[in-house]
Amino acid sequence: MKVLKEISIEVLQAVLPLTIVVFLLQIVVLSSPLEEILQFLVGLIYVTIGLILFLVGIRIGLLPMGESIGNAIPQTKKLGLIIFYAFLLGFLVTAAEPDVRVLASQIDVVSDSAIPHYVLIYTVAIGVGIFVALSMIKVVFGVSLKYILIVCYIGVFILSAFTPIYFVPISFDAGGVTTGPLTAPFIIALGVGVTSVLSSRKSSHDNFGFVALASIGPVIGVMILGVIYG
């Protein structure tokens, strides 16, 4: 009950200011009919309840599971298996991410199905999976995060020169949605578990940067997709 109360307060604090602004805009600026205002309020209630239950599930289920898996994977003591499981988990959790599916459905509509939504979802998921696996390699070999980020972003800027112009903003949006409420907490929890076992230094030095790396994967993946479709 304590977790439910804490998350309910957090959600209400986040939703209430937006609700007030939208409500005032509907009445003062748009002069929306009463039916639309009631639809907005009913939808808001559903969203708030759903968000509370979703975050409770993450807090009591997904985060502990991610950390437990992160602790268990290194016990295999086989780098190949560690990389494979990291890729697989990154792929699956991203494929289930609501933000990725929303982005994919919107792009499907805007592009008139030129880019099928499932293609974009799997491209983003593969990109995240590869870079979550790269994060494991970073921890195992103690590679500095800043060097990996520098090399990757140089690659992104070079690749953007060969990508059709309309794919560039899509690719960066794809990178942003991986920081959603499902993918980011799981990747962070997985990283905490893995670094607590594998890291040769203080694990706090390696706990951070997993989401930063994971967000690069979809950018590169969608740009490559743009080169193929372009």
C-alpha positions, 0 to 999 in steps of 0.5 A: 500500500505504501508503494501505491500511495507514493506512486499515486501522489507522483502521478497526480503531481505530474498530471494535475498541472497538465490537466488544468492547462488543457482544461482552461484552453478548452474552455477559454481558447477553444470554447469546446462543447461540453461533450468534448470536455467530458470525454477529456475528463473521462479519458484523463481518469482512465489514463491516470488509473492506468499510469498508476497501476503501470508504475506500481507494476514496474516498481514491485515487479520489473525493477527487482526482476531486472536487477535479479537477472543482471545478477544471474547473467554474469554467473554463467562466466561466458562472455558470449552468453552474457552478450546474447542475453543482454541483446535478447532482453534489450530487444524484447523489452523495447518491442513491448515499450508503449512509446515505441509502438505509439511512434511507429503507429504515427509514422505508419499513418503519416507515411501512408504505410510506406514504413510499416509499423512493425518494421520500425518497431523491430528496427528500434528493438534491434538497435537497443538490443545491440547497444545493451549488449555493447554496454555489457562489453563496456563493463567487462573490459572497463572501457570508458563510456565517453570514448564509446559515445564519441565514436558512436555519435561521430558515426551518427553524424556521418551516417546522417549525411547519407540518410534521406532528410525526412528519416533524420528526425524520425531516427532521433525521435526513435532514440528518445522513445527508448527512455520510456517508462518500460525500457529505461527502468529495466535497462537501468536495473539490469545494469545495476545487477550486472555491474555489481557482479562484473565491475572491477571498480566501484559499481557506481562508476559503471551503473550509469550510461546504459540508457545513453548507449541504448538510445544510440542504437535506434538512431543508427538503426532507423538511419540505416533503414532510411538508407535502405528505403531511400 
